[in-house]
Amino acid sequence: MPTLTLRVSDELALQFAALAATEGGKSALIRRLLETAVGAPESKRAPVAVGAPQKVTVRFRESELGQLGELAAARGMTRTQWITSLVRSRLGAPAQQSEGEREALRAIARELNRIGGNINQIARAAHRAEIGLDPESWKVIGEARDQIAALQGELKEVVDRTSTYWEGR
């Protein structure tokens, strides 16, 4: 995703930061302003929650509490976490992951980092002319590329599974 950078006066930066604090943050506000300026549809990102948390009490029947408990347990969450995640997703917040999903994402990220490190070592050695990119080296690079593609697929599955769950699909 491209990044835009600009310079403004200290005073303008402070004023903008104060406004952005009530609008979900600087990035979110700039994104909305840019989308409006070019006539693009607004992204589905929700503003960052601001203010102190408030307690809400909701009443459910005993059978409903049982169902909520089962749904929450299936995702590795408490009932409160599950209800909060559902409400936040309906308000447009990013999808909430269960602990199992977060651990799966961490494992994939670790593996991608390991593979990336290996590829960087190969590239540095090739640049220093320590190794030639013979057919075997190209084979190793191809295998690494395939591993990365497979892990990206796994990552997409985890993220899609989380998103579709909270969207009620």
N, C-alpha and C positions, 0 to 999 in steps of 0.2 A: 504494500500500500504506500503510495507516495506521501512525502512529508512536505508541508509548506512551512517556511520560516520567514518571519518579518521582524523588523525593529520598530519599536514605538517608544515614546517618552516614558520615563518612570511613572509620572502622574497618570498617564493613560493606562499603563499596565496595571496600576493599583485600582483604578476605577473599573477596568474590565474584570479584574480578579474578583472584586466585590460583587459585581453583577453576576458573573459566572457562578459564584458560590451558591446563588439562589436558582441557577438554571442547570444544575447537573455537572458543573465543572467547565473549565475553559475549552477543552477539546470538544465537548458536546455542544456548547454554545457556538463555537466557530463552525463546526460541522453544519449545524442547523442554519446559520447565517449564509454559508456558502451554498447549501442546497436551495435556499430561498432565492439567492441572487441569480443562480443559473436556471431556476425553474425545475430543478430535479425533485423527484418525490422524496419526502423525508424518510430517513432511515428508520428502522424499527427500534433503534436503541432508546431505552428509557432514560430519563434523567437520573442521575445518581441521587439516592435518597439523602435528604438533609434533615437536620434536626434530631432531637433526642427521640429514642424509641418510645412508643406509647403502647400500653397494654390494651388489647381488645378481648372481650369475653364473648364466646360463641357457645350456644347450647346445642347439643346433639342428643339424639336418642341412644340408648344403650347399644342397639344393633349397629347404628351408624359409627359409634365409637369403636366397636369391634372391627368394622370394615376399615376405618381409618388406621387403626393400629396395624392391621394386616398389610395394608398398602404401604405404610411407612416402614414397617419391618422389612418388607420385600426390597426396599431401596436403602436399607441400612440407616434409617432416620427415625427420630422420635415423631410422635404425632404433631407436635408443635412445629418441628422443622419441616415436615411434609406440608402442613397447611400453609406455613409462611412461604415456602418455595412455590406452591401452587398460586397463591395470591400474587407474589412478586412476578411470576412468569406471565400471569394475565395482565399485569400492569406494564409489561414490556421489558422487564429486567432480563438479563442474560439467563440462560438455562442454569438450573441448580444441579450440581452433580452430587451423587451419593459418595460416601467414603470409598466404596469399591471402584466407582468410576474415576474418582480423583487418583486413586492408586494406579489404575490402569493407564491413565494419562501420564502420570509421573514415570511409570515403567517405559512407556513408549518414548517419552522425551529423553530418558536416560540412554536408551538404545540408539536413538537418533544422534545424540551427542557423541556416543562412542564411535558410531560409524563415521560421523563428520570428522572426528579427530583422526581416524585412520586415513580418510581421504586427504585431509590436510597434510599428514605426514608424507603421503605419496606425492602430493603436489610439491611440497617443499623439497623433497629429495630430487624430483624431476627438474625443478628449477635450478638446483645446485649441480645438476648433471651427475648426481651420485647414482642415479638409476636411469636407464633408458626405458622409454615406454614401448617395450617389446610386446608381442601378442599376449604374453602371460599377464603383464601389467594391465593391459587393456581389459583382460578377462576379469581381473580383480576389481577394477573400476566398474565394469558392467555388473558384477555381482553385488557390489555395494549399492549401485543405483537401483538394482532390483529389490534389495533389502529395504532401502529407503522408501520405494514405491509401496511395498507391502505394508510397512509400518504406517505410512500416510493413510493407506486404506483402513487399517485398524483404527487409527485415530479418528478418521471420518466416521466410521461406524459407531464409535463410542459417543462422539459428539452428536451425531444424528439420532442415536437411540435416546439420548438425554433430551434433546430438543423435541422430538416427536412425543415423548412421554408427557412433558409438561404442556404441550400444545393440545393434548387430548386426542391425538391421532392413534 
